[in-house]
Structure formats: structure tokens, C-alpha cells
Amino acid sequence: MANADKIASQVKTDIIAGYFDFTLEKYQPKVKQPDNVIPINKHIVPNLKDIWEQYKLSKRANLEASKLDKAIAHVLVAARLLMDCPDM
């Protein structure tokens, strides 16, 4: 809550001083990205195989082997169900 009060105070001060940022970018919290986050290049569309490999790598870091196998099995079931869906 202290952060919200700090931002509210900054907004109030900026309004009084005539420096209010109407885009609100100035008042957004600064969030540190985790180390395992890969930046997205919006101009490159990854294929399903690349997404799958990244998913497995991210899960492998956080799950023990038996849980990883279960998670992969669930995704495979979902993939099979999606393959059976009619095209729109």
C-alpha cells in the first residue's frame, strides 16, 4: 500500500506543478522480469515445436520428473483434442 500512496502523491504533485503525464507511463511500477523470461520478438511468429520446447524447458526447471511427465501428458491430451476439432 505504501507504493500506491507514493504514486498517488507523485500524481498529485505533478498535477499541481503542471507536469502530469497523461500517458501514465511515469506512474507505472518498475517490475523486474524473472531471469527465465525470454523477450518476445513481435515480428517473428514461433512455430508450435519451438513453443513446445520452451514450455518443456520452463517446466523442467520448476518440476520434479514425475510431475513434469504428468504436465506433458496433459498437454499432449489437449493437443490431441485440438487436432480433432473441425477447422473454422
DOVEXLUM-313195 format. One record per residue: y, z, x of N, C-alpha, C, CB in turn; residue in three letters; residue number from 1. Coordinates in nm, 2 decimals. Glycine has a CB too. Example, Ala and Ser with C-alpha at 12.3 -4.5 7.8 and 13.67 -1.06 7.14 Angstrom:
2
<n.y=-0.57; n.z=0.78; n.x=1.32; ca.y=-0.45; ca.z=0.78; ca.x=1.23; c.y=-0.33; c.z=0.78; c.x=1.32; cb.y=-0.45; cb.z=0.90; cb.x=1.13; code=ALA; pos=1>
<n.y=-0.22; n.z=0.71; n.x=1.28; ca.y=-0.11; ca.z=0.71; ca.x=1.37; c.y=0.00; c.z=0.79; c.x=1.29; cb.y=-0.06; cb.z=0.57; cb.x=1.41; code=SER; pos=2>
! end
This chain:
88
<n.y=-0.12; n.z=0.00; n.x=0.08; ca.y=0.00; ca.z=0.00; ca.x=0.00; c.y=0.13; c.z=0.00; c.x=0.09; cb.y=0.00; cb.z=0.12; cb.x=-0.09; code=MET; pos=1>
<n.y=0.12; n.z=0.06; n.x=0.20; ca.y=0.23; ca.z=0.06; ca.x=0.29; c.y=0.28; c.z=-0.08; c.x=0.33; cb.y=0.20; cb.z=0.14; cb.x=0.42; code=ALA; pos=2>
<n.y=0.18; n.z=-0.17; n.x=0.35; ca.y=0.22; ca.z=-0.31; ca.x=0.38; c.y=0.29; c.z=-0.37; c.x=0.26; cb.y=0.09; cb.z=-0.39; cb.x=0.41; code=ASN; pos=3>
<n.y=0.25; n.z=-0.35; n.x=0.14; ca.y=0.32; ca.z=-0.40; ca.x=0.02; c.y=0.47; c.z=-0.35; c.x=0.02; cb.y=0.25; cb.z=-0.37; cb.x=-0.11; code=ALA; pos=4>
<n.y=0.48; n.z=-0.22; n.x=0.05; ca.y=0.62; ca.z=-0.16; ca.x=0.05; c.y=0.70; c.z=-0.22; c.x=0.15; cb.y=0.61; cb.z=-0.01; cb.x=0.06; code=ASP; pos=5>
<n.y=0.64; n.z=-0.25; n.x=0.27; ca.y=0.72; ca.z=-0.31; ca.x=0.38; c.y=0.76; c.z=-0.45; c.x=0.34; cb.y=0.63; cb.z=-0.31; cb.x=0.51; code=LYS; pos=6>
<n.y=0.67; n.z=-0.53; n.x=0.28; ca.y=0.71; ca.z=-0.67; ca.x=0.24; c.y=0.81; c.z=-0.66; c.x=0.13; cb.y=0.58; cb.z=-0.74; cb.x=0.19; code=ILE; pos=7>
<n.y=0.80; n.z=-0.57; n.x=0.04; ca.y=0.90; ca.z=-0.56; ca.x=-0.07; c.y=1.04; c.z=-0.53; c.x=-0.01; cb.y=0.86; cb.z=-0.46; cb.x=-0.17; code=ALA; pos=8>
<n.y=1.04; n.z=-0.44; n.x=0.08; ca.y=1.16; ca.z=-0.40; ca.x=0.15; c.y=1.23; c.z=-0.52; c.x=0.22; cb.y=1.14; cb.z=-0.29; cb.x=0.24; code=SER; pos=9>
<n.y=1.14; n.z=-0.60; n.x=0.29; ca.y=1.19; ca.z=-0.72; ca.x=0.36; c.y=1.24; c.z=-0.82; c.x=0.26; cb.y=1.07; cb.z=-0.78; cb.x=0.44; code=GLN; pos=10>
<n.y=1.18; n.z=-0.84; n.x=0.15; ca.y=1.23; ca.z=-0.94; ca.x=0.05; c.y=1.36; c.z=-0.89; c.x=-0.01; cb.y=1.12; cb.z=-0.95; cb.x=-0.07; code=VAL; pos=11>
<n.y=1.37; n.z=-0.76; n.x=-0.04; ca.y=1.50; ca.z=-0.71; ca.x=-0.09; c.y=1.61; c.z=-0.73; c.x=0.01; cb.y=1.48; cb.z=-0.56; cb.x=-0.12; code=LYS; pos=12>
<n.y=1.58; n.z=-0.70; n.x=0.14; ca.y=1.68; ca.z=-0.71; ca.x=0.24; c.y=1.72; c.z=-0.86; c.x=0.26; cb.y=1.63; cb.z=-0.66; cb.x=0.38; code=THR; pos=13>
<n.y=1.63; n.z=-0.95; n.x=0.26; ca.y=1.66; ca.z=-1.09; ca.x=0.27; c.y=1.74; c.z=-1.14; c.x=0.15; cb.y=1.53; cb.z=-1.17; cb.x=0.28; code=ASP; pos=14>
<n.y=1.71; n.z=-1.09; n.x=0.03; ca.y=1.79; ca.z=-1.14; ca.x=-0.09; c.y=1.93; c.z=-1.09; c.x=-0.07; cb.y=1.73; cb.z=-1.08; cb.x=-0.22; code=ILE; pos=15>
<n.y=1.95; n.z=-0.97; n.x=-0.03; ca.y=2.09; ca.z=-0.92; ca.x=-0.02; c.y=2.16; c.z=-0.99; c.x=0.09; cb.y=2.09; cb.z=-0.76; cb.x=0.02; code=ILE; pos=16>
<n.y=2.09; n.z=-1.02; n.x=0.20; ca.y=2.16; ca.z=-1.09; ca.x=0.32; c.y=2.17; c.z=-1.24; c.x=0.29; cb.y=2.08; cb.z=-1.06; cb.x=0.44; code=ALA; pos=17>
<n.y=2.11; n.z=-1.29; n.x=0.19; ca.y=2.11; ca.z=-1.44; ca.x=0.16; c.y=2.01; c.z=-1.52; c.x=0.24; cb.y=2.25; cb.z=-1.49; cb.x=0.19; code=GLY; pos=18>
<n.y=1.91; n.z=-1.46; n.x=0.29; ca.y=1.81; ca.z=-1.53; ca.x=0.38; c.y=1.67; c.z=-1.53; c.x=0.31; cb.y=1.80; cb.z=-1.46; cb.x=0.51; code=TYR; pos=19>
<n.y=1.67; n.z=-1.52; n.x=0.18; ca.y=1.54; ca.z=-1.52; ca.x=0.11; c.y=1.46; c.z=-1.65; c.x=0.13; cb.y=1.56; cb.z=-1.49; cb.x=-0.04; code=PHE; pos=20>
<n.y=1.34; n.z=-1.64; n.x=0.16; ca.y=1.25; ca.z=-1.75; ca.x=0.19; c.y=1.18; c.z=-1.79; c.x=0.06; cb.y=1.15; cb.z=-1.72; cb.x=0.30; code=ASP; pos=21>
<n.y=1.23; n.z=-1.90; n.x=-0.01; ca.y=1.18; ca.z=-1.94; ca.x=-0.14; c.y=1.03; c.z=-1.99; c.x=-0.13; cb.y=1.27; cb.z=-2.04; cb.x=-0.20; code=PHE; pos=22>
<n.y=0.99; n.z=-2.03; n.x=-0.01; ca.y=0.85; ca.z=-2.08; ca.x=0.01; c.y=0.76; c.z=-1.96; c.x=0.02; cb.y=0.84; cb.z=-2.16; cb.x=0.14; code=THR; pos=23>
<n.y=0.81; n.z=-1.84; n.x=0.04; ca.y=0.74; ca.z=-1.71; ca.x=0.05; c.y=0.65; c.z=-1.71; c.x=0.18; cb.y=0.65; cb.z=-1.69; cb.x=-0.07; code=LEU; pos=24>
<n.y=0.65; n.z=-1.81; n.x=0.26; ca.y=0.57; ca.z=-1.80; ca.x=0.39; c.y=0.60; c.z=-1.68; c.x=0.47; cb.y=0.59; cb.z=-1.93; cb.x=0.46; code=GLU; pos=25>
<n.y=0.73; n.z=-1.65; n.x=0.48; ca.y=0.77; ca.z=-1.54; ca.x=0.57; c.y=0.71; c.z=-1.41; c.x=0.52; cb.y=0.93; cb.z=-1.53; cb.x=0.56; code=LYS; pos=26>
<n.y=0.68; n.z=-1.39; n.x=0.40; ca.y=0.63; ca.z=-1.27; ca.x=0.35; c.y=0.47; c.z=-1.26; c.x=0.34; cb.y=0.69; cb.z=-1.24; cb.x=0.21; code=TYR; pos=27>
<n.y=0.41; n.z=-1.36; n.x=0.38; ca.y=0.26; ca.z=-1.36; ca.x=0.37; c.y=0.21; c.z=-1.28; c.x=0.48; cb.y=0.21; cb.z=-1.51; cb.x=0.39; code=GLN; pos=28>
<n.y=0.10; n.z=-1.20; n.x=0.46; ca.y=0.04; ca.z=-1.11; ca.x=0.56; c.y=-0.02; c.z=-1.20; c.x=0.67; cb.y=-0.06; cb.z=-1.02; cb.x=0.50; code=PRO; pos=29>
<n.y=-0.01; n.z=-1.15; n.x=0.79; ca.y=-0.07; ca.z=-1.22; ca.x=0.90; c.y=-0.22; c.z=-1.17; c.x=0.91; cb.y=0.01; cb.z=-1.19; cb.x=1.04; code=LYS; pos=30>
<n.y=-0.31; n.z=-1.26; n.x=0.89; ca.y=-0.45; ca.z=-1.23; ca.x=0.89; c.y=-0.52; c.z=-1.29; c.x=1.01; cb.y=-0.52; cb.z=-1.27; cb.x=0.75; code=VAL; pos=31>
<n.y=-0.59; n.z=-1.21; n.x=1.08; ca.y=-0.67; ca.z=-1.26; ca.x=1.20; c.y=-0.80; c.z=-1.32; c.x=1.15; cb.y=-0.69; cb.z=-1.15; cb.x=1.30; code=LYS; pos=32>
<n.y=-0.83; n.z=-1.44; n.x=1.19; ca.y=-0.96; ca.z=-1.50; ca.x=1.15; c.y=-1.07; c.z=-1.44; c.x=1.23; cb.y=-0.95; cb.z=-1.66; cb.x=1.17; code=GLN; pos=33>
<n.y=-1.19; n.z=-1.42; n.x=1.17; ca.y=-1.30; ca.z=-1.38; ca.x=1.24; c.y=-1.34; c.z=-1.48; c.x=1.35; cb.y=-1.42; cb.z=-1.35; cb.x=1.15; code=PRO; pos=34>
<n.y=-1.41; n.z=-1.43; n.x=1.45; ca.y=-1.44; ca.z=-1.52; ca.x=1.57; c.y=-1.54; c.z=-1.63; c.x=1.53; cb.y=-1.50; cb.z=-1.44; cb.x=1.68; code=ASP; pos=35>
<n.y=-1.62; n.z=-1.61; n.x=1.42; ca.y=-1.72; ca.z=-1.71; ca.x=1.39; c.y=-1.68; c.z=-1.81; c.x=1.29; cb.y=-1.85; cb.z=-1.64; cb.x=1.33; code=ASN; pos=36>
<n.y=-1.55; n.z=-1.82; n.x=1.26; ca.y=-1.49; ca.z=-1.91; ca.x=1.17; c.y=-1.46; c.z=-2.04; c.x=1.24; cb.y=-1.37; cb.z=-1.86; cb.x=1.09; code=VAL; pos=37>
<n.y=-1.50; n.z=-2.15; n.x=1.19; ca.y=-1.48; ca.z=-2.28; ca.x=1.26; c.y=-1.36; c.z=-2.35; c.x=1.18; cb.y=-1.60; cb.z=-2.37; cb.x=1.26; code=ILE; pos=38>
<n.y=-1.26; n.z=-2.39; n.x=1.25; ca.y=-1.15; ca.z=-2.45; ca.x=1.18; c.y=-1.19; c.z=-2.58; c.x=1.11; cb.y=-1.03; cb.z=-2.48; cb.x=1.27; code=PRO; pos=39>
<n.y=-1.14; n.z=-2.61; n.x=1.00; ca.y=-1.18; ca.z=-2.73; ca.x=0.93; c.y=-1.08; c.z=-2.84; c.x=0.96; cb.y=-1.18; cb.z=-2.70; cb.x=0.77; code=ILE; pos=40>
<n.y=-1.13; n.z=-2.96; n.x=0.99; ca.y=-1.05; ca.z=-3.08; ca.x=1.01; c.y=-1.06; c.z=-3.15; c.x=0.88; cb.y=-1.10; cb.z=-3.17; cb.x=1.13; code=ASN; pos=41>
<n.y=-0.95; n.z=-3.15; n.x=0.81; ca.y=-0.95; ca.z=-3.21; ca.x=0.67; c.y=-0.96; c.z=-3.36; c.x=0.67; cb.y=-0.82; cb.z=-3.17; cb.x=0.60; code=LYS; pos=42>
<n.y=-0.96; n.z=-3.42; n.x=0.79; ca.y=-0.97; ca.z=-3.57; ca.x=0.79; c.y=-1.11; c.z=-3.61; c.x=0.82; cb.y=-0.88; cb.z=-3.62; cb.x=0.90; code=HIS; pos=43>
<n.y=-1.20; n.z=-3.52; n.x=0.85; ca.y=-1.34; ca.z=-3.55; ca.x=0.88; c.y=-1.43; c.z=-3.49; c.x=0.77; cb.y=-1.39; cb.z=-3.50; cb.x=1.02; code=ILE; pos=44>
<n.y=-1.51; n.z=-3.57; n.x=0.70; ca.y=-1.60; ca.z=-3.52; ca.x=0.60; c.y=-1.73; c.z=-3.50; c.x=0.66; cb.y=-1.60; cb.z=-3.62; cb.x=0.48; code=VAL; pos=45>
<n.y=-1.78; n.z=-3.37; n.x=0.67; ca.y=-1.91; ca.z=-3.34; ca.x=0.73; c.y=-2.02; c.z=-3.39; c.x=0.64; cb.y=-1.92; cb.z=-3.19; cb.x=0.76; code=PRO; pos=46>
<n.y=-2.13; n.z=-3.42; n.x=0.70; ca.y=-2.25; ca.z=-3.46; ca.x=0.62; c.y=-2.33; c.z=-3.33; c.x=0.58; cb.y=-2.33; cb.z=-3.57; cb.x=0.69; code=ASN; pos=47>
<n.y=-2.42; n.z=-3.35; n.x=0.49; ca.y=-2.50; ca.z=-3.23; ca.x=0.45; c.y=-2.58; c.z=-3.17; c.x=0.56; cb.y=-2.59; cb.z=-3.28; cb.x=0.34; code=LEU; pos=48>
<n.y=-2.63; n.z=-3.25; n.x=0.65; ca.y=-2.71; ca.z=-3.19; ca.x=0.76; c.y=-2.62; c.z=-3.10; c.x=0.85; cb.y=-2.77; cb.z=-3.31; cb.x=0.85; code=LYS; pos=49>
<n.y=-2.50; n.z=-3.15; n.x=0.88; ca.y=-2.41; ca.z=-3.06; ca.x=0.96; c.y=-2.37; c.z=-2.93; c.x=0.89; cb.y=-2.28; cb.z=-3.14; cb.x=0.99; code=ASP; pos=50>
<n.y=-2.35; n.z=-2.94; n.x=0.76; ca.y=-2.32; ca.z=-2.82; ca.x=0.68; c.y=-2.44; c.z=-2.73; c.x=0.68; cb.y=-2.28; cb.z=-2.86; cb.x=0.54; code=ILE; pos=51>
<n.y=-2.56; n.z=-2.78; n.x=0.67; ca.y=-2.68; ca.z=-2.70; ca.x=0.67; c.y=-2.70; c.z=-2.63; c.x=0.80; cb.y=-2.80; cb.z=-2.79; cb.x=0.63; code=TRP; pos=52>
<n.y=-2.68; n.z=-2.70; n.x=0.91; ca.y=-2.69; ca.z=-2.64; ca.x=1.04; c.y=-2.59; c.z=-2.53; c.x=1.06; cb.y=-2.68; cb.z=-2.75; cb.x=1.15; code=GLU; pos=53>
<n.y=-2.47; n.z=-2.55; n.x=1.02; ca.y=-2.37; ca.z=-2.45; ca.x=1.04; c.y=-2.40; c.z=-2.33; c.x=0.95; cb.y=-2.23; cb.z=-2.50; cb.x=1.00; code=GLN; pos=54>
<n.y=-2.45; n.z=-2.35; n.x=0.83; ca.y=-2.49; ca.z=-2.24; ca.x=0.74; c.y=-2.60; c.z=-2.16; c.x=0.81; cb.y=-2.54; cb.z=-2.30; cb.x=0.61; code=TYR; pos=55>
<n.y=-2.70; n.z=-2.23; n.x=0.87; ca.y=-2.81; ca.z=-2.15; ca.x=0.93; c.y=-2.76; c.z=-2.07; c.x=1.05; cb.y=-2.92; cb.z=-2.25; cb.x=0.98; code=LYS; pos=56>
<n.y=-2.67; n.z=-2.13; n.x=1.13; ca.y=-2.62; ca.z=-2.06; ca.x=1.24; c.y=-2.54; c.z=-1.93; c.x=1.20; cb.y=-2.53; cb.z=-2.15; cb.x=1.32; code=LEU; pos=57>
<n.y=-2.46; n.z=-1.95; n.x=1.09; ca.y=-2.38; ca.z=-1.83; ca.x=1.04; c.y=-2.47; c.z=-1.73; c.x=0.99; cb.y=-2.28; cb.z=-1.88; cb.x=0.94; code=SER; pos=58>
<n.y=-2.57; n.z=-1.76; n.x=0.92; ca.y=-2.66; ca.z=-1.66; ca.x=0.86; c.y=-2.75; c.z=-1.60; c.x=0.97; cb.y=-2.75; cb.z=-1.73; cb.x=0.76; code=LYS; pos=59>
<n.y=-2.79; n.z=-1.67; n.x=1.07; ca.y=-2.87; ca.z=-1.62; ca.x=1.17; c.y=-2.80; c.z=-1.51; c.x=1.25; cb.y=-2.91; cb.z=-1.73; cb.x=1.27; code=ARG; pos=60>
<n.y=-2.68; n.z=-1.52; n.x=1.26; ca.y=-2.60; ca.z=-1.41; ca.x=1.33; c.y=-2.60; c.z=-1.28; c.x=1.25; cb.y=-2.46; cb.z=-1.46; cb.x=1.36; code=ALA; pos=61>
<n.y=-2.61; n.z=-1.29; n.x=1.12; ca.y=-2.60; ca.z=-1.17; ca.x=1.03; c.y=-2.72; c.z=-1.12; c.x=0.97; cb.y=-2.50; cb.z=-1.20; cb.x=0.93; code=ASN; pos=62>
<n.y=-2.83; n.z=-1.19; n.x=0.97; ca.y=-2.95; ca.z=-1.15; ca.x=0.90; c.y=-3.07; c.z=-1.14; c.x=1.00; cb.y=-2.99; cb.z=-1.25; cb.x=0.79; code=LEU; pos=63>
<n.y=-3.16; n.z=-1.05; n.x=0.96; ca.y=-3.28; ca.z=-1.05; ca.x=1.04; c.y=-3.37; c.z=-1.16; c.x=0.99; cb.y=-3.36; cb.z=-0.91; cb.x=1.02; code=GLU; pos=64>
<n.y=-3.48; n.z=-1.20; n.x=1.07; ca.y=-3.56; ca.z=-1.32; ca.x=1.05; c.y=-3.61; c.z=-1.33; c.x=0.90; cb.y=-3.67; cb.z=-1.32; cb.x=1.14; code=ALA; pos=65>
<n.y=-3.67; n.z=-1.22; n.x=0.85; ca.y=-3.73; ca.z=-1.23; ca.x=0.72; c.y=-3.63; c.z=-1.25; c.x=0.61; cb.y=-3.81; cb.z=-1.10; cb.x=0.69; code=SER; pos=66>
<n.y=-3.51; n.z=-1.19; n.x=0.62; ca.y=-3.41; ca.z=-1.22; ca.x=0.52; c.y=-3.35; c.z=-1.36; c.x=0.54; cb.y=-3.29; cb.z=-1.11; cb.x=0.54; code=LYS; pos=67>
<n.y=-3.34; n.z=-1.41; n.x=0.66; ca.y=-3.30; ca.z=-1.54; ca.x=0.69; c.y=-3.39; c.z=-1.64; c.x=0.62; cb.y=-3.28; cb.z=-1.57; cb.x=0.84; code=LEU; pos=68>
<n.y=-3.52; n.z=-1.62; n.x=0.64; ca.y=-3.62; ca.z=-1.71; ca.x=0.57; c.y=-3.60; c.z=-1.71; c.x=0.42; cb.y=-3.76; cb.z=-1.66; cb.x=0.61; code=ASP; pos=69>
<n.y=-3.58; n.z=-1.59; n.x=0.36; ca.y=-3.56; ca.z=-1.59; ca.x=0.22; c.y=-3.43; c.z=-1.66; c.x=0.18; cb.y=-3.55; cb.z=-1.44; cb.x=0.17; code=LYS; pos=70>
<n.y=-3.32; n.z=-1.64; n.x=0.25; ca.y=-3.20; ca.z=-1.71; ca.x=0.22; c.y=-3.21; c.z=-1.86; c.x=0.23; cb.y=-3.09; cb.z=-1.66; cb.x=0.32; code=ALA; pos=71>
<n.y=-3.28; n.z=-1.91; n.x=0.33; ca.y=-3.31; ca.z=-2.05; ca.x=0.35; c.y=-3.39; c.z=-2.10; c.x=0.23; cb.y=-3.37; cb.z=-2.08; cb.x=0.48; code=ILE; pos=72>
<n.y=-3.49; n.z=-2.03; n.x=0.19; ca.y=-3.58; ca.z=-2.07; ca.x=0.08; c.y=-3.50; c.z=-2.08; c.x=-0.05; cb.y=-3.70; cb.z=-1.96; cb.x=0.06; code=ALA; pos=73>
<n.y=-3.41; n.z=-1.99; n.x=-0.07; ca.y=-3.32; ca.z=-2.00; ca.x=-0.19; c.y=-3.24; c.z=-2.13; c.x=-0.19; cb.y=-3.24; cb.z=-1.88; cb.x=-0.20; code=HIS; pos=74>
<n.y=-3.18; n.z=-2.16; n.x=-0.07; ca.y=-3.10; ca.z=-2.28; ca.x=-0.06; c.y=-3.19; c.z=-2.40; c.x=-0.08; cb.y=-3.03; cb.z=-2.28; cb.x=0.08; code=VAL; pos=75>
<n.y=-3.31; n.z=-2.40; n.x=-0.03; ca.y=-3.39; ca.z=-2.52; ca.x=-0.04; c.y=-3.43; c.z=-2.54; c.x=-0.19; cb.y=-3.52; cb.z=-2.50; cb.x=0.04; code=LEU; pos=76>
<n.y=-3.46; n.z=-2.43; n.x=-0.26; ca.y=-3.49; ca.z=-2.44; ca.x=-0.41; c.y=-3.37; c.z=-2.50; c.x=-0.48; cb.y=-3.52; cb.z=-2.30; cb.x=-0.47; code=VAL; pos=77>
<n.y=-3.25; n.z=-2.45; n.x=-0.44; ca.y=-3.13; ca.z=-2.51; ca.x=-0.51; c.y=-3.11; c.z=-2.65; c.x=-0.47; cb.y=-3.00; cb.z=-2.43; cb.x=-0.46; code=ALA; pos=78>
<n.y=-3.14; n.z=-2.69; n.x=-0.35; ca.y=-3.12; ca.z=-2.83; ca.x=-0.31; c.y=-3.22; c.z=-2.92; c.x=-0.39; cb.y=-3.15; cb.z=-2.85; cb.x=-0.16; code=ALA; pos=79>
<n.y=-3.34; n.z=-2.87; n.x=-0.41; ca.y=-3.44; ca.z=-2.95; ca.x=-0.48; c.y=-3.39; c.z=-2.97; c.x=-0.63; cb.y=-3.58; cb.z=-2.88; cb.x=-0.48; code=ARG; pos=80>
<n.y=-3.34; n.z=-2.86; n.x=-0.69; ca.y=-3.29; ca.z=-2.87; ca.x=-0.82; c.y=-3.17; c.z=-2.97; c.x=-0.83; cb.y=-3.24; cb.z=-2.73; cb.x=-0.87; code=LEU; pos=81>
<n.y=-3.09; n.z=-2.97; n.x=-0.73; ca.y=-2.97; ca.z=-3.06; ca.x=-0.73; c.y=-3.03; c.z=-3.21; c.x=-0.72; cb.y=-2.88; cb.z=-3.03; cb.x=-0.62; code=LEU; pos=82>
<n.y=-3.13; n.z=-3.23; n.x=-0.64; ca.y=-3.18; ca.z=-3.36; ca.x=-0.63; c.y=-3.24; c.z=-3.41; c.x=-0.76; cb.y=-3.29; cb.z=-3.36; cb.x=-0.52; code=MET; pos=83>
<n.y=-3.29; n.z=-3.32; n.x=-0.84; ca.y=-3.35; ca.z=-3.36; ca.x=-0.97; c.y=-3.24; c.z=-3.39; c.x=-1.08; cb.y=-3.44; cb.z=-3.26; cb.x=-1.02; code=ASP; pos=84>
<n.y=-3.12; n.z=-3.35; n.x=-1.05; ca.y=-3.01; ca.z=-3.37; ca.x=-1.15; c.y=-2.98; c.z=-3.52; c.x=-1.16; cb.y=-2.88; cb.z=-3.29; cb.x=-1.11; code=CYS; pos=85>
<n.y=-2.95; n.z=-3.57; n.x=-1.28; ca.y=-2.91; ca.z=-3.71; ca.x=-1.30; c.y=-2.77; c.z=-3.73; c.x=-1.24; cb.y=-2.92; cb.z=-3.75; cb.x=-1.45; code=PRO; pos=86>
<n.y=-2.75; n.z=-3.85; n.x=-1.20; ca.y=-2.62; ca.z=-3.89; ca.x=-1.14; c.y=-2.52; c.z=-3.90; c.x=-1.26; cb.y=-2.63; cb.z=-4.03; cb.x=-1.07; code=ASP; pos=87>
<n.y=-2.40; n.z=-3.87; n.x=-1.23; ca.y=-2.29; ca.z=-3.87; ca.x=-1.33; c.y=-2.21; c.z=-4.00; c.x=-1.31; cb.y=-2.21; cb.z=-3.75; cb.x=-1.33; code=MET; pos=88>
! end
